[in-house]
Amino acid sequence: MTHPPRACHWTRRPRLFLAATAAAALALVSCSSSGSQSTSSPTSSTTTSSPTSTSSSTTTAASGDSSASSASSPESESSAGPVSSGGQPAAVNTGKELTWALADTPRTLFAPTNFSTGGSLVMSLIQGQIQNFDTKGALQPGIATATKAVSPTEYQYTIGAGNRFSDGTPVTAADVAFSLNLHLDPKIASQEASLMSSVKSVSAQGTIVTVTLSKPDSLWQYLPAALTGYVYQEKSVKANLASYGTPQTLPVGSGPYKVSEYLPDSRIVLDRNPYYAGKQTQFDKVTFQIIPDDQTRLLALQSGKIDGTFDVPGSGFKKWSSLATVQTIPELRWRGLTMDMTQKPFDDIHVRRALYYATDRAGITAGLAPGLGKVSTTINDPAIFAGALDQATIDNGYQQIAAFDYNVEKAKAELAQSSVPQGFETTLNVPADSATIGKIAQVVVQNWAAIGVKLKLNPMPGGPRFQVILDHGPNLGVQIIGNTPDAPDPVELINQYFSTTQAAKGGNNSSNLKDPAIDALIEKAQSATDAKAQAQIALQAQALASQQIPVIPILWGDSAMAVKKAWSADAPGAFYSSTVWINVLKPN
């Protein structure tokens, strides 16, 4: 998901990302919140609603959404999940309002059509989720009050009672199944489809939602707490699918807020959802102001026109820290380039190695986030392994990765051995709504020019630019990537960028790397039930992939949250964008 680079406190980062790992996936897992839970299977008929079908699915038992806070509140780490067993909870006005800045308008407020951090920040306050992440990355109850891993390929979720959408209608298990099936429907072409590639079917029976996988997948256990876990009202989506989540058709959710105003390039206003059954949030109203310019955003924060933002530019981190209260967030973000290994001249390893040598990764990192970023050697930030492996094992695993530090002479020598010794010309699509990626691209243009490679930049809106990768047509050329893991799973990004299954329509493997040995390691890691074994296999897979140079890794970076000087905030956690993150804010 696209977001500015985050400030990196490498030696002091919380090391708890894998507290809940694949080791627990095959155990009987039951997450219960303060209400009662049901583990019995009702006798009603099974429903498998298709998002694009015309008839609504039915279930004999109405169930409720309990998508309460997923990030911990200042008072409690476990404040996620429902606290009301039914009816309309009485919302008590606090008299507090929050004004938060976004750098750009979310393309939509509908996850299948907007896989982005900025969009998720808003959606997480509206929709309600099947499960939630707390600030340590551990799973907490949400709409599902109990979870059971029946087998390595079957999961059951008990949907809690008494939770309602913002129009007052109950959230049912059928709504939950429908929401997950949105990402499986090829007619919808969800931008999250690649995350769900191992899901075979989703069905609802009474209050139970059953997810069946085609093969074991360590990532699945976390997806109900990510963007893929947002729950939508089936009837409203089906009636307005083409425009859902836009200003023309506002989304209906069961989270703490509902959308009252959506003005592109201006603001999005959220008011309380009077039917929200979770723990009450501290703000009666949340207004997102769209402020693209970094300096204008900082001035608005200083003057009190906004209360905070996640859009703190890495290059201005030190300045912002002196003028506001800034909280660094370990986001595990990777930025780099992919090269289509099936397209000339990128099918030539000498070309790929030359471009790697020619890219001043250290210079880019220092310029974008001086002292706050770290030069990367692969996709996974080493910190994602910290909950499963000791530091010496992690360090040894990263020493096995092939890396080619900036050296113009070596770059020229590699190009001289290639199929294009005199250089060549190529184009790079650049998301126009990401200033950070734009700056990286400008440096790469200059770097590659030094060895006779002319790189032309083609600015595009972020959504269509990402869709080019997902459409996965021929000749993807060079693509610039900014991505974070959606869960504390070290296999996720390796699978997304190095697996043959992802080198296809809907997949993220824009280098088109296809290697049976790497695929075998990825599948072995996905099915591992021991977190340590899984992490060690993942280290092997990324090291093996590096030998073929499918990517030019540039940096790993965290991000930052800034609030007014008088305010403070708890650390929101690596996966904050899909949580009720406002609970970590502490107004004066």
C-alpha positions in Angstrom: 0.0 0.0 0.0 1.3 3.4 -1.0 2.6 5.7 1.7 5.6 7.9 2.4 8.7 6.2 3.8 8.8 5.9 7.5 11.4 6.8 10.0 13.6 3.9 11.0 14.8 3.4 14.6 16.5 0.1 13.6 18.0 -0.9 17.0 15.0 0.1 19.1 12.1 -1.1 16.9 9.6 -3.3 18.7 10.4 -6.9 18.1 6.9 -8.4 18.4 5.6 -8.7 14.9 5.4 -12.4 14.9 3.9 -12.9 18.3 0.9 -14.6 16.7 2.4 -16.8 14.0 1.7 -19.8 11.8 2.4 -22.0 14.8 -1.0 -21.2 16.1 -2.8 -21.6 12.8 -3.4 -25.4 13.2 -4.4 -25.2 16.8 -7.9 -24.7 17.9 -8.1 -20.9 18.1 -10.9 -19.2 20.0 -10.8 -15.5 20.3 -13.7 -14.2 22.4 -14.6 -10.8 23.5 -16.8 -9.7 26.3 -20.0 -11.1 24.9 -20.9 -14.8 24.7 -19.6 -16.9 21.8 -21.2 -19.7 19.9 -19.2 -22.7 18.5 -22.1 -24.9 17.5 -23.1 -25.0 13.8 -26.7 -24.0 13.1 -29.0 -26.1 11.0 -29.7 -23.5 8.5 -28.8 -24.0 4.8 -25.4 -23.0 3.5 -25.1 -19.8 1.5 -22.3 -19.0 -0.9 -23.2 -15.6 -2.2 -21.6 -14.3 -5.4 -20.9 -10.5 -5.4 -22.1 -10.2 -9.0 -25.2 -12.4 -8.8 -28.6 -10.7 -8.8 -30.2 -12.7 -6.0 -29.3 -12.1 -2.4 -28.2 -15.0 -0.3 -30.1 -15.7 2.9 -29.3 -17.1 6.3 -31.7 -18.1 9.0 -29.9 -16.4 11.8 -29.2 -12.7 11.8 -25.7 -12.0 13.1 -24.0 -8.9 14.3 -20.9 -7.0 13.5 -18.5 -6.4 16.3 -15.8 -4.5 14.6 -14.6 -2.5 17.5 -11.2 -0.9 17.9 -8.3 -3.0 16.6 -5.5 -0.7 17.7 -5.2 -0.6 21.4 -6.7 2.4 23.2 -4.5 4.4 25.5 -6.2 2.6 28.4 -6.0 -1.0 27.2 -4.1 -3.2 24.7 -7.2 -5.5 24.2 -9.9 -3.0 23.6 -10.7 -4.5 20.1 -13.9 -6.2 19.6 -17.6 -5.8 20.6 -18.7 -4.8 24.0 -22.5 -4.8 23.4 -24.5 -7.9 22.8 -27.4 -6.3 21.0 -29.6 -3.3 20.4 -28.5 0.2 19.7 -25.8 1.3 22.1 -26.1 4.8 23.4 -23.4 7.0 21.9 -22.3 9.7 24.4 -21.1 12.9 22.8 -17.7 13.9 24.0 -17.6 17.3 22.3 -14.3 16.3 20.7 -13.6 16.5 17.0 -10.6 15.3 15.0 -9.2 17.0 11.9 -6.6 14.8 10.1 -4.7 15.5 7.0 -4.3 13.2 4.0 -1.8 14.0 1.2 -4.3 12.9 -1.5 -7.9 11.9 -1.9 -8.5 8.1 -1.7 -9.5 6.8 -5.1 -12.5 5.1 -3.5 -13.6 4.0 -0.1 -14.1 0.4 -1.3 -11.2 -2.0 -0.7 -11.6 -4.0 -3.9 -11.0 -0.8 -6.0 -8.5 0.9 -3.7 -5.6 -1.1 -2.3 -3.8 1.8 -0.5 -2.8 3.0 2.9 -4.6 6.4 2.5 -7.8 4.7 1.6 -7.5 2.1 4.4 -7.0 4.8 7.0 -10.5 6.1 6.3 -12.1 2.7 5.6 -10.9 1.3 8.9 -13.1 3.8 10.7 -16.2 3.0 8.7 -16.4 -0.7 7.7 -15.8 -3.0 10.6 -13.6 -6.1 10.2 -13.8 -9.8 10.8 -10.8 -9.6 13.1 -8.5 -6.8 14.2 -4.8 -6.3 14.8 -3.7 -4.8 18.1 -0.7 -2.5 18.3 1.7 -5.5 18.6 0.4 -7.2 15.5 -1.6 -9.9 17.4 -5.1 -10.8 16.3 -8.1 -9.7 18.3 -11.8 -10.3 18.0 -13.8 -8.2 15.6 -17.0 -9.1 13.8 -16.0 -12.6 14.5 -16.1 -13.3 18.2 -14.5 -16.8 17.8 -12.2 -18.3 15.3 -11.4 -22.0 14.8 -8.7 -23.6 12.6 -10.5 -26.8 11.7 -7.5 -28.0 9.6 -4.6 -26.5 7.7 -7.1 -25.6 4.9 -10.3 -24.8 6.7 -11.2 -21.9 9.1 -14.5 -21.1 10.8 -15.5 -17.7 12.1 -18.4 -17.3 14.5 -20.2 -14.0 13.8 -21.2 -12.2 17.0 -24.7 -10.9 17.6 -26.0 -7.4 18.1 -23.9 -5.5 15.6 -25.5 -3.3 12.9 -24.6 -1.3 9.9 -25.0 2.4 10.0 -28.5 2.2 8.5 -29.6 0.0 11.4 -29.7 -3.3 9.6 -27.9 -6.3 11.3 -24.6 -7.6 9.9 -25.1 -11.3 9.0 -22.7 -14.1 8.3 -23.9 -13.8 4.7 -22.6 -10.2 4.6 -19.2 -11.5 5.8 -19.1 -14.3 3.2 -20.1 -11.9 0.5 -17.4 -9.4 1.5 -14.7 -12.0 1.3 -16.1 -13.3 -2.0 -15.7 -9.8 -3.5 -12.0 -10.5 -3.7 -12.5 -13.8 -5.4 -14.9 -12.7 -8.1 -13.0 -12.2 -11.4 -15.7 -9.9 -12.7 -14.9 -7.5 -9.9 -11.1 -7.9 -10.3 -10.3 -6.9 -6.7 -6.9 -5.3 -6.2 -6.5 -7.6 -3.2 -7.2 -10.7 -5.2 -3.6 -11.9 -5.2 -3.6 -12.0 -1.4 -6.6 -14.4 -1.6 -5.0 -16.7 -4.2 -5.1 -19.7 -1.9 -8.8 -19.3 -1.0 -10.9 -21.9 -2.6 -14.4 -21.0 -1.3 -16.2 -18.9 1.4 -19.6 -19.9 2.6 -22.0 -18.9 5.4 -24.3 -21.1 7.4 -26.2 -19.5 10.3 -23.7 -17.6 12.3 -20.7 -19.5 10.9 -18.5 -18.4 8.0 -16.3 -21.1 6.6 -13.2 -20.4 4.6 -11.7 -23.3 2.6 -8.2 -23.0 1.2 -6.8 -24.8 -1.8 -3.6 -25.4 0.0 -2.1 -24.4 3.4 -1.2 -20.7 3.5 0.4 -19.0 6.5 -0.9 -15.6 5.4 -4.6 -16.5 5.5 -4.8 -16.4 9.3 -4.1 -12.7 9.3 -6.2 -11.6 6.3 -9.5 -11.2 8.2 -7.7 -8.3 10.1 -6.3 -6.7 6.9 -8.1 -4.8 4.1 -9.5 -8.1 2.9 -11.4 -8.3 6.2 -13.5 -5.2 5.8 -17.2 -6.2 5.9 -19.7 -4.7 3.4 -23.5 -4.7 3.3 -24.4 -7.1 0.6 -27.6 -5.4 -0.6 -26.0 -1.9 -0.9 -23.0 -3.2 -2.8 -25.0 -5.2 -5.2 -27.4 -2.3 -5.9 -24.5 0.1 -6.6 -21.5 -2.0 -7.5 -20.2 0.3 -10.3 -20.0 3.4 -8.1 -19.7 1.9 -4.7 -17.4 3.7 -2.3 -17.3 6.9 -4.5 -18.9 10.3 -3.7 -21.9 9.0 -5.7 -22.5 5.9 -3.5 -21.1 6.3 0.0 -20.2 3.0 1.7 -22.3 1.5 4.4 -20.3 0.0 7.3 -20.6 -1.2 10.9 -17.5 0.6 12.2 -17.5 3.5 14.7 -18.2 6.1 12.0 -20.3 6.7 8.8 -19.5 9.0 5.9 -21.5 12.2 5.9 -19.4 14.1 3.2 -17.0 13.0 0.5 -15.6 15.9 -1.6 -12.6 14.8 -3.7 -9.5 17.1 -3.4 -11.2 18.8 -0.4 -12.4 16.7 2.6 -14.1 13.6 3.9 -16.2 13.9 7.0 -17.2 11.1 9.3 -19.9 11.2 11.9 -20.6 8.6 14.6 -22.4 5.5 13.6 -25.3 5.4 16.2 -25.5 1.6 15.9 -21.9 0.9 16.5 -21.6 -1.9 19.1 -18.0 -1.6 20.0 -16.1 0.5 22.5 -16.9 4.2 21.9 -14.2 6.2 20.3 -13.2 9.6 21.7 -14.2 11.8 18.8 -17.7 12.7 17.8 -16.6 13.7 14.3 -13.5 13.0 12.1 -12.7 15.3 9.2 -10.0 14.3 6.7 -8.6 17.4 5.0 -6.8 16.8 1.7 -3.5 18.7 1.7 -1.1 17.5 -1.0 1.8 19.9 -0.3 4.2 18.9 2.6 4.9 22.5 3.7 1.3 23.5 3.6 0.4 20.5 5.7 3.1 21.3 8.3 1.9 24.9 8.5 -1.7 23.7 9.0 -0.4 21.5 11.9 1.5 24.4 13.5 -1.5 26.7 13.2 -3.9 24.1 14.6 -6.0 23.8 11.5 -5.3 20.1 11.6 -4.6 17.9 14.6 -2.3 15.5 12.9 -1.3 13.4 9.8 0.5 10.2 8.8 1.9 12.0 5.8 5.2 13.1 7.3 7.9 13.4 4.5 11.0 11.4 5.2 13.2 14.2 3.9 11.6 16.6 6.4 11.4 14.3 9.4 13.9 16.2 11.5 12.1 19.5 10.8 8.7 18.1 11.6 10.0 16.5 14.8 11.1 20.0 16.0 7.8 21.6 15.3 5.3 18.8 16.3 5.0 15.7 18.3 6.2 12.9 16.0 5.8 9.2 16.6 7.8 6.8 14.4 6.0 3.7 13.1 7.8 0.5 12.1 5.9 -0.1 8.9 8.4 -2.5 7.2 8.0 -0.7 3.9 10.1 -1.7 0.9 10.8 0.5 -2.1 12.6 -0.7 -5.2 12.4 -1.6 -8.9 11.3 -4.8 -10.7 12.5 -5.7 -14.2 10.4 -8.0 -16.5 12.7 -10.9 -17.0 10.7 -12.1 -20.0 11.2 -8.9 -22.0 14.3 -7.8 -23.9 16.8 -6.5 -22.8 15.8 -7.3 -19.2 15.9 -11.0 -20.0 19.7 -10.5 -20.0 21.2 -10.9 -16.5 24.1 -8.6 -17.4 21.6 -5.8 -18.1 19.8 -6.4 -14.8 23.1 -6.5 -12.9 24.3 -3.3 -14.7 21.2 -1.4 -13.7 21.6 -2.6 -10.1 25.2 -1.5 -10.0 24.2 1.9 -11.6 21.5 2.7 -8.9 22.8 4.8 -6.1 20.7 3.1 -3.4 22.6 4.7 -0.5 22.3 8.1 -2.0 18.6 7.8 -2.6 18.0 6.6 1.0 20.1 9.3 2.5 18.4 12.0 0.4 14.8 10.8 1.1 15.1 10.1 4.8 18.5 11.1 6.2 19.4 8.8 9.0 15.9 7.4 9.1 15.9 4.9 6.2 18.1 1.9 5.5 19.5 0.6 2.2 17.7 -2.7 1.4 19.1 -5.8 -0.2 15.8 -7.6 -0.8 12.1 -7.1 -0.2 11.6 -8.2 3.4 12.8 -5.9 6.1 14.8 -8.1 8.5 12.7 -7.0 11.4 9.8 -9.1 10.2 11.8 -12.2 11.2 12.6 -10.9 14.7 9.7 -12.7 16.4 10.8 -16.1 15.1 14.6 -16.0 14.8 17.5 -14.8 16.8 19.5 -11.8 15.4 22.5 -13.9 14.4 20.4 -16.3 12.3 18.7 -13.3 10.6 22.0 -11.6 9.9 23.4 -14.8 8.5 20.4 -15.2 6.2 20.8 -11.7 4.8 24.5 -12.3 4.2 23.5 -14.9 1.7 21.7 -12.4 -0.4 23.4 -11.2 -3.6 23.8 -7.4 -3.6 25.5 -5.1 -6.0 26.4 -1.8 -4.4 26.6 1.4 -6.5 29.6 1.3 -8.8 29.4 3.0 -12.2 32.5 1.3 -13.6 31.2 -2.2 -12.7 27.8 -1.2 -14.2 29.5 -0.2 -17.5 31.5 -3.4 -17.5 28.3 -5.5 -17.1 26.5 -3.6 -19.8 29.4 -4.1 -22.1 28.9 -7.9 -21.8 25.2 -7.6 -22.5 23.0 -7.7 -25.6 22.9 -3.9 -25.5 26.5 -2.7 -24.9 25.7 0.8 -26.2 22.8 1.3 -23.9 19.1 1.5 -24.6 15.9 3.5 -23.9 13.0 2.4 -21.7 10.0 3.9 -19.9 9.0 3.9 -16.2 5.4 4.5 -15.1 5.4 6.8 -12.0 2.4 7.3 -9.7 1.7 11.0 -9.9 0.2 11.0 -6.4 3.4 9.8 -4.7 6.1 12.5 -4.2 8.5 10.0 -2.7 8.4 7.6 -5.6 8.7 10.6 -8.0 11.9 11.7 -6.3 13.3 8.2 -6.4 12.5 8.0 -10.1 14.3 11.3 -10.9 17.5 10.0 -9.2 17.3 6.7 -11.1 17.0 8.7 -14.4 20.3 10.4 -13.6 22.0 7.3 -12.4 21.2 5.2 -15.4 22.1 8.0 -17.8 25.7 7.6 -16.6 25.9 4.2 -18.3 24.0 5.1 -21.5 20.5 4.0 -20.4 17.8 6.6 -21.1 14.9 6.2 -18.7 11.8 8.2 -19.6 9.2 8.9 -16.9 5.5 8.5 -17.6 3.5 10.0 -14.8 0.1 8.2 -14.2 -2.6 8.3 -11.5 -1.7 5.8 -8.8 -4.7 3.5 -9.4 -4.3 3.0 -13.2 -0.5 2.7 -12.7 -1.0 -0.2 -10.2 -3.6 -1.7 -12.5 -1.0 -2.0 -15.2 0.9 -4.4 -12.9 -2.3 -6.3 -12.0 -3.4 -6.6 -15.6 0.0 -8.3 -16.2 0.2 -7.7 -19.9 3.3 -8.4 -21.9 6.4 -6.1 -21.6 6.0 -4.8 -18.1 9.5 -3.4 -18.4 10.7 -1.6 -15.2 8.2 -0.9 -12.5 8.8 1.1 -9.3 7.3 -0.4 -6.2 6.4 0.8 -2.7 4.9 -2.0 -0.6 4.4 -3.0 3.0 3.4 -6.4 4.3 -0.3 -6.6 5.3 0.4 -9.0 8.1 3.3 -10.2 10.3 4.1 -13.0 7.8 7.6 -13.2 6.3 6.3 -15.2 3.4 3.8 -12.7 2.1 6.0 -10.4 0.1 8.3 -13.2 -1.0 5.3 -14.9 -2.5 3.9 -11.7 -4.0 7.1 -10.8 -5.9 9.0 -14.1 -6.4 6.3 -16.8 -6.9 5.3 -18.1 -10.4 1.7 -18.0 -9.4 1.9 -14.2 -9.0 3.4 -13.8 -12.5 0.0 -13.8 -14.0 -3.1 -11.6 -14.3 -4.0 -10.2 -10.8 -0.5 -10.9 -9.5 2.2 -8.6 -8.2 5.3 -10.5 -9.6 6.1 -7.8 -12.2 9.6 -9.2 -12.8 7.9 -12.4 -14.0 10.5 -14.5 -12.1 9.5 -18.1 -12.5 11.7 -20.7 -10.8 10.5 -24.1 -9.6 13.1 -24.2 -6.7 11.9 -20.9 -5.4 8.3 -21.9 -5.8 8.9 -25.1 -3.8 10.5 -23.1 -0.9 7.6 -20.7 -0.9 5.0 -23.4 -0.7 7.0 -25.2 2.0 7.1 -22.0 4.0 3.4 -21.3 3.5 2.5 -24.7 4.9 5.0 -24.7 7.8 3.3 -24.9 11.2 6.4 -23.9 13.2 7.3 -20.2 13.0 11.0 -20.7 13.3 11.0 -23.3 10.4 8.8 -21.0 8.3 11.2 -18.0 8.8 14.3 -20.0 8.0 12.7 -21.3 4.7 11.7 -17.8 3.8 15.3 -16.6 4.3 16.4 -19.3 1.9 13.8 -18.4 -0.7 14.7 -14.7 -0.8 18.4 -15.5 -1.0 17.8 -17.9 -3.9 15.7 -15.3 -5.7 18.4 -12.6 -5.3 20.8 -14.7 -7.5 18.6 -14.0 -10.6 18.3 -10.2 -9.8 14.6 -9.9 -10.4 14.5 -6.6 -8.4 16.7 -3.7 -7.6 16.0 -3.1 -3.9 16.5 0.5 -2.8 15.4 1.0 0.8 13.5 -0.2 3.8 11.7 2.5 5.7 9.3 3.2 8.4 6.8 6.1 8.5 5.8 8.7 11.1 2.7 10.1 12.6 2.7 13.8 13.6 0.2 15.5 16.0 0.1 18.9 17.5 2.8 19.9 20.0 0.3 19.7 22.9 -0.8 16.2 21.9 0.8 12.8 22.2 0.1 9.4 20.9 0.9 5.8 21.6 2.7 3.7 18.9 -0.1 2.6 16.6 1.8 -0.6 15.3 3.0 -1.7 11.9 -0.5 -2.5 10.6 -2.2 0.7 11.9 -3.9 1.5 8.6 -6.4 -1.3 9.0 -7.1 -0.6 12.6 -9.2 1.9 14.5 -6.0 3.9 14.8 -7.6 7.0 16.4 -7.7 5.2 19.7 -3.9 5.8 20.1 -4.3 9.6 20.0 -4.0 11.5 23.2 -5.3 15.1 22.9 -4.1 17.6 25.5 
